[in-house]
Amino acid sequence: MSQINVNTLAWRLGSAELGARGVACPSQCSCGVVYGLQRTNCAGKGLSSVPSGISDNTQWLDLEGNRIERLTQGWLLVFPQGVFDRLMSLQKLYLSANQLSALPAGVFDKLTQLTYLSLRDNNQLSALPVGIFDKLTQLTILSLYENKLTALPAGVFDKLTLLTGLSLHDNQLKSIPRGSLLGVCVSRAGWTMPISST
């Protein structure tokens, strides 16, 4: 019986693991196909930043339930944008239940295929940059509830003409300014927009 080279065996096992998942995957996360989408699941891992090594082919990125305060990658701070720029196939992005206090201008600009964006639940967002959602023309669901939003920029949703669900409740909004919903069809079902007065 011939002797097997340990390095060759290790390389083959590593390749088989990569092949079974189909993509590279950050060590803190799990990756696979879910509902026909290539998913990178980093939910509830105690992450303080977006992990490096997320596959460019990721279509669903779940970063929910971490400790992310700023949209950075690894230990590098990314200004004003860049953390998601390579993920141009992304369709679903979950950033809910983190500790975000601000969104860098342009952070979502390369995500033109995005249909679902969740920034809900215990983020510390008090304001949105002007034009933050302008490039997300395929977006159908946007969750912004349970933040600390005090105001909305005029026309912040005006490019989101495919939106069928918008959640703004449990913020500190007193009113929605004239023009903030221009271009959005408000007759569609699925809207949840009660405004908290607290």
C-alpha positions in Angstrom: 0.0 0.0 0.0 1.4 3.4 -1.0 1.9 6.1 1.6 -0.3 9.2 1.4 1.4 12.6 1.7 -0.1 14.3 4.7 0.1 17.8 3.0 -1.8 16.5 0.0 -4.5 14.9 2.1 -4.9 18.1 4.1 -5.2 20.1 0.9 -7.8 17.7 -0.5 -9.8 17.8 2.7 -9.7 21.6 2.7 -10.8 21.7 -1.0 -13.6 19.2 -0.3 -14.9 21.4 2.6 -14.7 24.5 0.4 -16.4 22.6 -2.5 -19.2 21.3 -0.2 -20.0 24.9 0.9 -19.2 26.3 -2.6 -17.7 29.5 -1.3 -15.1 30.8 1.2 -16.7 31.6 4.6 -15.5 33.7 7.5 -14.4 31.5 10.4 -17.0 33.0 12.7 -19.9 32.4 10.3 -21.7 29.5 8.5 -22.3 29.5 4.8 -24.6 27.6 2.5 -27.6 27.9 0.2 -30.9 28.8 1.9 -34.1 29.3 -0.1 -32.0 29.4 -3.2 -29.7 32.2 -2.0 -26.1 31.9 -1.0 -26.2 32.9 2.6 -23.4 34.0 5.0 -24.8 33.7 8.5 -22.9 35.6 11.2 -25.9 36.2 13.4 -25.4 36.3 17.2 -21.6 35.8 17.2 -20.7 38.8 19.4 -19.0 40.5 16.5 -17.9 44.1 16.9 -17.3 44.6 13.2 -18.2 43.1 9.8 -15.9 40.0 9.4 -13.5 39.9 6.5 -13.6 37.0 4.0 -17.2 37.3 3.1 -17.6 35.8 -0.4 -18.4 38.2 -3.3 -21.1 35.8 -4.3 -23.1 36.2 -1.0 -26.7 37.0 -1.7 -27.9 37.0 1.9 -25.8 38.4 4.7 -27.1 38.0 8.3 -25.2 40.1 10.9 -28.2 40.4 13.3 -27.7 40.3 17.0 -24.0 41.3 17.3 -22.2 44.3 18.9 -21.5 46.2 15.7 -21.3 49.9 16.5 -19.8 51.1 13.2 -19.8 49.7 9.7 -16.1 48.6 9.7 -14.4 45.5 8.4 -12.2 43.6 10.8 -10.0 46.2 12.6 -10.0 48.6 9.7 -12.3 51.6 9.8 -13.9 52.1 6.4 -14.7 55.8 5.5 -17.1 56.8 4.1 -18.0 53.6 2.4 -16.5 50.3 1.3 -17.5 47.6 3.8 -20.2 46.2 1.4 -18.8 47.4 -1.9 -17.7 43.9 -3.1 -21.0 42.3 -2.3 -22.8 43.4 -5.4 -25.0 40.2 -5.6 -26.4 40.9 -2.1 -30.2 40.7 -2.0 -30.9 40.5 1.8 -28.9 42.3 4.5 -29.7 42.0 8.2 -28.1 44.5 10.4 -30.7 44.5 13.1 -30.1 44.2 16.9 -26.7 45.8 16.8 -25.4 49.0 18.3 -25.1 51.2 15.2 -25.2 54.9 16.0 -24.6 56.2 12.4 -24.5 55.0 8.8 -21.7 56.2 6.6 -22.9 58.1 3.5 -22.8 55.8 0.5 -22.4 52.6 2.6 -25.2 50.8 0.6 -24.5 52.4 -2.9 -23.1 49.3 -4.5 -25.9 47.1 -3.3 -28.2 47.7 -6.3 -29.7 44.1 -6.1 -30.8 44.5 -2.5 -34.5 43.7 -1.9 -34.5 43.5 1.9 -32.7 45.7 4.4 -33.2 45.4 8.2 -31.8 48.0 10.5 -34.4 47.5 13.2 -34.4 46.7 16.9 -32.0 48.3 19.3 -29.7 50.1 16.9 -28.9 53.6 18.2 -29.6 55.3 14.9 -30.8 58.9 15.5 -30.4 60.2 11.9 -30.1 59.0 8.3 -27.7 60.5 5.8 -29.3 62.3 2.8 -29.5 59.9 -0.1 -28.6 56.8 2.0 -31.1 54.6 0.1 -31.0 56.3 -3.3 -29.2 53.4 -5.1 -31.4 50.7 -3.6 -34.0 50.9 -6.4 -34.9 47.1 -6.0 -35.6 47.4 -2.3 -39.1 46.0 -1.4 -38.8 45.7 2.4 -37.1 48.3 4.7 -37.2 47.9 8.5 -36.1 50.9 10.6 -38.3 50.4 13.7 -37.0 50.4 17.3 -34.3 52.9 16.6 -33.9 56.5 17.9 -34.7 58.3 14.7 -35.8 61.9 15.4 -36.1 63.1 11.8 -36.1 61.9 8.2 -34.4 63.7 5.4 -36.8 65.0 2.8 -37.2 62.5 0.0 -35.2 59.8 1.8 -37.5 57.1 0.3 -38.2 58.7 -3.0 -36.1 56.3 -5.1 -37.7 53.2 -3.5 -40.5 52.8 -5.9 -40.8 49.0 -5.4 -41.1 49.3 -1.7 -44.0 47.2 -0.3 -43.1 47.3 3.4 -41.7 50.1 5.5 -41.5 49.9 9.3 -40.8 53.1 11.2 -42.6 52.5 14.5 -41.0 52.9 18.0 -38.7 55.7 16.9 -38.7 59.3 18.2 -40.2 60.8 15.1 -42.8 63.5 15.6 -43.8 63.7 12.0 -42.8 62.6 8.5 -41.7 65.6 6.5 -43.4 66.6 3.3 -41.5 65.0 0.5 -40.0 62.1 2.4 -42.3 59.6 0.8 -42.4 61.1 -2.7 -42.2 58.4 -5.3 -43.3 55.7 -2.9 -46.7 54.1 -3.6 -48.5 54.3 -0.3 -51.5 52.3 -1.5 -49.6 49.0 -1.3 -50.2 46.5 1.5 -47.7 45.8 4.2 -47.0 49.3 5.5 -46.4 49.7 9.2 -45.8 53.3 10.0 -47.3 54.3 13.3 -45.1 57.1 14.7 -44.1 57.1 18.4 -44.5 60.4 20.1 -42.1 59.4 22.9 
